[in-house]
């Protein structure tokens, strides 16, 4: 998703590295698999700047996972410990089938 915003804070362009003051227009590119948007200044954006720009960036959507009860919980899924049956320590014995 691509959108124009007016910054509420000082930011650095993600393409050219220029420091932009608060209140300057910025171009935000949000990718579907990345949480935070890519920020570009007005000179690095590949779209023309519209006459009216909204103030503030959209809040990134956090990661969610399904709990053991089937409820959606915030945050990434908890890691499960690796069991000895899944990762045999003796690879020669596992390859021979014993």
DRENDOFI-252634 format. One record per residue (C-alpha): residue in three letters; x, y, z. Coordinates in steps of 0.05 Angstrom, whole numbers, plus 5000, padded with zeros to 4 digits. Layout:
REM residues N
<r code="ALA" x="X" y="Y" z="Z"/>
...
REM end
This chain:
REM residues 98
<r code="UNK" x="5000" y="5000" z="5000"/>
<r code="UNK" x="5026" y="5069" z="4983"/>
<r code="UNK" x="5002" y="5133" z="5016"/>
<r code="UNK" x="5024" y="5204" z="5031"/>
<r code="UNK" x="5027" y="5230" z="5103"/>
<r code="UNK" x="5051" y="5291" z="5139"/>
<r code="UNK" x="5103" y="5272" z="5192"/>
<r code="UNK" x="5091" y="5286" z="5265"/>
<r code="UNK" x="5165" y="5277" z="5281"/>
<r code="UNK" x="5233" y="5287" z="5250"/>
<r code="UNK" x="5251" y="5229" z="5205"/>
<r code="UNK" x="5305" y="5206" z="5157"/>
<r code="UNK" x="5289" y="5186" z="5086"/>
<r code="UNK" x="5299" y="5112" z="5075"/>
<r code="UNK" x="5326" y="5123" z="5005"/>
<r code="UNK" x="5371" y="5184" z="5004"/>
<r code="UNK" x="5383" y="5193" z="5079"/>
<r code="UNK" x="5363" y="5267" z="5084"/>
<r code="UNK" x="5337" y="5289" z="5152"/>
<r code="UNK" x="5267" y="5318" z="5145"/>
<r code="UNK" x="5235" y="5364" z="5198"/>
<r code="UNK" x="5169" y="5351" z="5231"/>
<r code="UNK" x="5110" y="5371" z="5188"/>
<r code="UNK" x="5143" y="5354" z="5122"/>
<r code="UNK" x="5107" y="5308" z="5072"/>
<r code="UNK" x="5129" y="5236" z="5069"/>
<r code="UNK" x="5112" y="5178" z="5024"/>
<r code="UNK" x="5099" y="5112" z="5061"/>
<r code="UNK" x="5103" y="5045" z="5026"/>
<r code="UNK" x="5074" y="4988" z="5068"/>
<r code="UNK" x="5090" y="4917" z="5047"/>
<r code="UNK" x="5044" y="4860" z="5066"/>
<r code="UNK" x="5097" y="4818" z="5102"/>
<r code="UNK" x="5134" y="4876" z="5135"/>
<r code="UNK" x="5108" y="4909" z="5198"/>
<r code="UNK" x="5135" y="4980" z="5191"/>
<r code="UNK" x="5127" y="5023" z="5128"/>
<r code="UNK" x="5185" y="5047" z="5085"/>
<r code="UNK" x="5189" y="5123" z="5090"/>
<r code="UNK" x="5211" y="5167" z="5031"/>
<r code="UNK" x="5218" y="5242" z="5025"/>
<r code="UNK" x="5180" y="5282" z="4972"/>
<r code="UNK" x="5239" y="5283" z="4924"/>
<r code="UNK" x="5251" y="5207" z="4928"/>
<r code="UNK" x="5177" y="5187" z="4921"/>
<r code="UNK" x="5158" y="5161" z="4852"/>
<r code="UNK" x="5087" y="5190" z="4856"/>
<r code="UNK" x="5067" y="5264" z="4853"/>
<r code="UNK" x="5049" y="5296" z="4919"/>
<r code="UNK" x="4974" y="5308" z="4928"/>
<r code="UNK" x="4949" y="5377" z="4950"/>
<r code="UNK" x="4919" y="5352" z="5016"/>
<r code="UNK" x="4959" y="5304" z="5060"/>
<r code="UNK" x="4935" y="5269" z="5124"/>
<r code="UNK" x="4975" y="5280" z="5188"/>
<r code="UNK" x="5007" y="5221" z="5222"/>
<r code="UNK" x="5027" y="5150" z="5202"/>
<r code="UNK" x="4981" y="5090" z="5207"/>
<r code="UNK" x="4993" y="5047" z="5269"/>
<r code="UNK" x="5026" y="4981" z="5247"/>
<r code="UNK" x="4984" y="4919" z="5259"/>
<r code="UNK" x="5018" y="4872" z="5309"/>
<r code="UNK" x="5029" y="4799" z="5299"/>
<r code="UNK" x="4976" y="4752" z="5326"/>
<r code="UNK" x="4972" y="4677" z="5338"/>
<r code="UNK" x="4920" y="4627" z="5358"/>
<r code="UNK" x="4925" y="4604" z="5430"/>
<r code="UNK" x="4914" y="4532" z="5454"/>
<r code="UNK" x="4842" y="4552" z="5469"/>
<r code="UNK" x="4833" y="4576" z="5398"/>
<r code="UNK" x="4832" y="4650" z="5418"/>
<r code="UNK" x="4872" y="4702" z="5379"/>
<r code="UNK" x="4928" y="4731" z="5422"/>
<r code="UNK" x="4975" y="4789" z="5408"/>
<r code="UNK" x="5049" y="4775" z="5395"/>
<r code="UNK" x="5085" y="4721" z="5358"/>
<r code="UNK" x="5070" y="4647" z="5370"/>
<r code="UNK" x="5109" y="4616" z="5428"/>
<r code="UNK" x="5166" y="4571" z="5409"/>
<r code="UNK" x="5160" y="4498" z="5424"/>
<r code="UNK" x="5220" y="4459" z="5451"/>
<r code="UNK" x="5256" y="4413" z="5404"/>
<r code="UNK" x="5243" y="4341" z="5424"/>
<r code="UNK" x="5297" y="4287" z="5421"/>
<r code="UNK" x="5254" y="4244" z="5375"/>
<r code="UNK" x="5253" y="4300" z="5323"/>
<r code="UNK" x="5328" y="4312" z="5323"/>
<r code="UNK" x="5368" y="4249" z="5334"/>
<r code="UNK" x="5438" y="4263" z="5360"/>
<r code="UNK" x="5470" y="4201" z="5328"/>
<r code="UNK" x="5463" y="4212" z="5254"/>
<r code="UNK" x="5499" y="4147" z="5235"/>
<r code="UNK" x="5450" y="4106" z="5276"/>
<r code="UNK" x="5391" y="4143" z="5246"/>
<r code="UNK" x="5417" y="4132" z="5176"/>
<r code="UNK" x="5427" y="4058" z="5187"/>
<r code="UNK" x="5356" y="4052" z="5213"/>
<r code="UNK" x="5372" y="4029" z="5284"/>
REM end
